[in-house]
């Protein structure tokens, strides 16, 4: 009896994981629009980065799943990332005021240029992926990000 129960329980757990796995790789895609506001000026450009993991988040945009450079107009900028597979992502934006392709920092590592991340978490150090992560589970998603300057 105990053996039968254990086999049935194991089968149910295996089935549940199979269903959960199929849901995450179901092929569903999202269009993600990111709107960044409160740039202190329109100089340079906005660097948008969509990260699928902690690696590189938030300031190594070369490790992002998708990235884009966009002009700033009226202290705001936006981009739409198309056909993003459903899943967990974090988004970072930085204001590349001098157009050198990176987030400039001072001698102790604090940003000299503006930055922002999804979910607008309180930031005391470097933003954490888990606090900025969102789950894409809809075909159209809009994320608002407020730029911060130190």
N, C-alpha and C positions, 0 to 999 in steps of 0.2 A: 504494500500500500504506500509506504513512504517512498519507495523507489519510483512508483508510477507518478506520484505527486511531484517528485523532483524532476522527472522527465517532462511532465506537462508544464511545470513552471519554467524550466529551461527553454522549452519550445516557445512559450509565450514571450519570454524575454528576447529570444533570437528574432522572432517575428516582429516585435515592437521596434527593435533596432533596425531591422530591414526597412520597415515602413518609414522610420525617421530618416534613414539614409536616403531613401528614394525621394523623400520630400525635399531634401537639401540639394539634390542633384537632378531635380525634375526638369531642368532646362528652362525654368522660368527666368525671365530677364526684366530688369527695371531700367527706367530712365531716371537718373538722379540729377536734379537741378540744385546747384549750390549758389546761394545769394549771400555775398559778403558785403557788409555795410560798415560805416563809420571809419573809412580810410581818412587819415588826417590831411591828405592832399591827393591830387591826381597824377603825381609824378611816378615814373617807372611803370611797373605792371604788377598784377596779382598772380601769385603762383598757387594753383589749386592742386592738391594731392589726395587721392583716394587710396587708403591703405587697407589691404585684406588681412594684415597681421601686424603684430607689434614691431616687426623688423623695420627699422628706419623711421618709425613714427616718433615725433612729428616732423623733424626737419631734414631728413635725408630723402628728398623727393625722388631720387633715382631708384629707391626701393619701393615706390608706390605702385599699386596695381594699375592706376591710371593717373595721368597728370595733365595739366594744361596751363598755359600762360595767357592771361587776358588783360586787356587795357582796363583802366579805371576811369569812370566818368561820373561826375557829381558825387564823389566820395563813395561809390559803390561799384561792384563788379559781380558778374555771374557767369556760370558755365553749366552746360548740361552734359553729363557723362551718359552715353547711350549704351544699351545692351549690357548692363552689369548683372551678372548672375545673382540671384537671391542669396543672401548670406549676411555675415557680420562684417562691418567696415567702420573705419574711423576716417574722418576728413580733417585735413589741416589746410589753412590758407596763410600765406604770408605776403607782406607788402615789400616787394623788391624795389625800393625807392631809387636805387642807383643802377638798376638793370644789370647787375652782375651775376644773376642766376642763383643766388644763395641768400639765406637769412644771415645777415651780418650780426655779430655778437661783440660785446665789449670784452675786456681782458678777463673778467670773471665768468664769462659765458652767458650773460643776460642779453636778450635780443635788443639790438639797436633799431630794428625795424619792426613794424607792426606784425601781429600774428593773431590767429584765431583758430579754434577747433570746434567741431560739432558738439552739441549739448551744452556749450558754454560753461564748462565746469570751473569752479574756483581754482585758480592756478597759483601755487606757491613755488613750484619748481618747474621742471619740464612736464608738459601735459602727458598724462598716461593714456595709453590706448583704450584700456577698459572703461575709463570715464568718458571718453569721447566716442565710444563705439555705438553704432546703431544697427538694428536688424532690418535689412531690406526684405520685405515680404509683400510689397505692393508694386504694381507695374509702373507707377509714377510717384516719385517722392521729391519733396522740396525741403531743403535744409537751409536754415538761416544761420549765419555766423556773424557775430559782432567782432570787429577788429579791436585789438588791445595794443596799447603802447606803454612802455615803462618810462 
